[in-house]
Amino acid sequence: MFTIKKILCPTDFSDVSKNAVRYANEFARSMQANVIFLHVVEPRPIATDMTVAYIPIETDLEKIAEDDLSNLIEEEKVKGISAAKSVMVGHPSDIIIEQAESQDVDLIILGSHGRTGITRLLMGSVAEAVLRKAPCPVLIVKAGEKEFIHGDDE
């Protein structure tokens, strides 16, 4: 029998990502699973003498992301479950896969913006990369999905 004991829920604080947080919350409640809420801060490239370099992200940006993650968890009424939060710096799909492997998660729940065409080509798709490389099942909450309604507002 397949049991889900640990869920990884990456978020970028978008509306579709907030919906994925709601799904993770409900899955965790019903399966008595732990959830790791993750936000990845991407390094910002800068041009220096015709080359592109990545500078270390300021600690302030990580602190802001940590505060935003705490606020999101509170706002989405994540209660009654065992939840951890983590903010990391790197490329989102790489960090998500690394965390799924190192934390030995049973399920990844993440939102997808559903970009198509040139936007997807230029920006890539974190959800697609995670789906292809994940060491466990992935539940993708798509943009435009019916908004998840809390079963009870505790």
C-alpha positions as CSV (number, residue, x, y, z in Angstrom):
1,M,0.0,0.0,0.0
2,F,1.2,3.5,-0.9
3,T,1.3,5.9,2.0
4,I,2.0,9.6,1.8
5,K,3.9,10.8,4.9
6,K,5.8,13.8,3.5
7,I,4.7,16.4,1.0
8,L,6.8,19.0,-0.7
9,C,4.9,22.1,-1.7
10,P,6.9,24.7,-3.6
11,T,5.4,28.2,-3.9
12,D,6.1,31.4,-5.8
13,F,3.3,33.2,-4.0
14,S,1.1,33.4,-7.1
15,D,-2.6,32.7,-7.0
16,V,-2.2,29.3,-8.6
17,S,0.6,28.5,-6.1
18,K,-1.6,29.6,-3.2
19,N,-4.2,27.1,-4.5
20,A,-1.5,24.4,-4.4
21,V,-0.8,25.3,-0.8
22,R,-4.5,24.6,-0.1
23,Y,-4.3,21.2,-1.8
24,A,-1.2,20.3,0.2
25,N,-2.9,21.4,3.4
26,E,-5.9,19.2,2.7
27,F,-3.8,16.2,1.6
28,A,-1.7,16.5,4.7
29,R,-4.8,16.7,7.0
30,S,-6.5,13.7,5.4
31,M,-3.3,11.5,5.3
32,Q,-1.7,12.8,8.5
33,A,1.3,13.8,6.4
34,N,4.0,16.4,7.0
35,V,4.4,19.3,4.6
36,I,7.5,21.2,3.6
37,F,6.6,24.6,2.1
38,L,9.4,25.8,-0.1
39,H,10.2,29.0,-1.8
40,V,13.1,29.4,-4.2
41,V,14.7,32.8,-4.7
42,E,16.4,32.9,-8.1
43,P,19.8,34.4,-8.4
44,R,19.7,37.6,-10.4
45,P,22.1,37.9,-13.3
46,I,24.1,41.1,-13.9
47,A,26.1,42.1,-16.9
48,T,29.8,42.9,-16.2
49,D,32.0,43.8,-19.2
50,M,29.9,41.9,-21.7
51,T,29.7,38.8,-19.5
52,V,26.8,37.7,-17.4
53,A,27.6,36.9,-13.7
54,Y,25.4,35.8,-10.9
55,I,25.8,37.8,-7.7
56,P,25.0,36.5,-4.3
57,I,21.4,37.3,-3.5
58,E,21.0,39.8,-0.7
59,T,20.1,38.4,2.7
60,D,17.2,40.9,2.8
61,L,15.5,39.2,-0.2
62,E,15.7,35.8,1.6
63,K,14.3,37.4,4.8
64,I,11.4,39.0,2.8
65,A,10.7,35.6,1.2
66,E,10.7,33.9,4.7
67,D,8.2,36.5,5.9
68,D,6.1,36.0,2.8
69,L,6.1,32.3,3.3
70,S,5.1,32.6,6.9
71,N,2.3,35.0,6.0
72,L,1.1,32.6,3.2
73,I,0.9,29.7,5.6
74,E,-1.0,31.8,8.1
75,E,-3.3,33.3,5.5
76,E,-4.2,29.9,4.0
77,K,-5.1,28.5,7.4
78,V,-2.4,25.8,7.5
79,K,-3.4,24.4,10.9
80,G,-3.5,21.0,12.5
81,I,-0.7,19.6,10.4
82,S,3.0,19.3,10.8
83,A,4.5,21.9,8.5
84,A,8.0,23.2,7.9
85,K,9.1,26.0,5.7
86,S,12.3,26.6,3.8
87,V,13.7,29.4,1.6
88,M,16.6,28.5,-0.7
89,V,18.5,30.3,-3.4
90,G,19.0,28.7,-6.8
91,H,17.1,27.6,-9.9
92,P,13.6,26.6,-8.9
93,S,13.3,23.2,-10.7
94,D,16.8,22.1,-9.6
95,I,16.2,23.1,-5.9
96,I,12.8,21.4,-5.9
97,I,14.2,18.1,-7.2
98,E,17.2,18.3,-4.8
99,Q,14.8,18.9,-1.9
100,A,12.4,16.1,-3.0
101,E,15.4,13.7,-3.0
102,S,17.2,14.8,0.1
103,Q,14.0,15.1,2.2
104,D,12.7,11.8,0.8
105,V,9.2,13.2,0.0
106,D,6.3,11.0,-1.1
107,L,4.5,13.7,-3.2
108,I,5.2,17.1,-4.7
109,I,2.2,19.5,-5.0
110,L,2.9,22.6,-7.1
111,G,1.1,25.1,-9.2
112,S,1.6,25.7,-12.9
113,H,0.8,28.9,-14.6
114,G,0.0,27.1,-17.8
115,R,2.1,29.4,-20.1
116,T,2.2,28.4,-23.7
117,G,4.0,29.5,-26.9
118,I,6.8,32.0,-26.8
119,T,6.4,32.8,-23.1
120,R,6.9,29.2,-22.2
121,L,9.8,28.9,-24.6
122,L,11.6,31.9,-23.1
123,M,10.7,31.3,-19.5
124,G,10.7,27.5,-19.4
125,S,8.4,25.6,-17.2
126,V,9.3,24.8,-13.7
127,A,6.4,22.4,-13.3
128,E,7.3,20.5,-16.5
129,A,11.0,20.1,-15.4
130,V,9.9,18.9,-11.9
131,L,7.4,16.5,-13.5
132,R,10.1,15.0,-15.7
133,K,12.8,14.7,-13.0
134,A,10.9,14.1,-9.8
135,P,11.7,11.1,-7.7
136,C,8.1,10.8,-6.6
137,P,4.6,11.5,-7.9
138,V,3.7,15.1,-8.7
139,L,0.3,16.8,-8.4
140,I,0.2,19.9,-10.6
141,V,-2.5,22.4,-9.8
142,K,-3.1,24.3,-13.1
143,A,-4.0,27.9,-13.5
144,G,-7.7,28.2,-14.1
145,E,-8.5,25.2,-11.9
146,K,-11.5,25.6,-9.8
147,E,-10.4,27.3,-6.6
148,F,-10.0,24.9,-3.7
149,I,-12.5,25.7,-0.9
150,H,-11.5,24.9,2.6
151,G,-13.6,22.0,4.0
152,D,-13.8,23.8,7.4
153,D,-12.5,27.1,8.5
154,E,-10.9,26.3,11.8
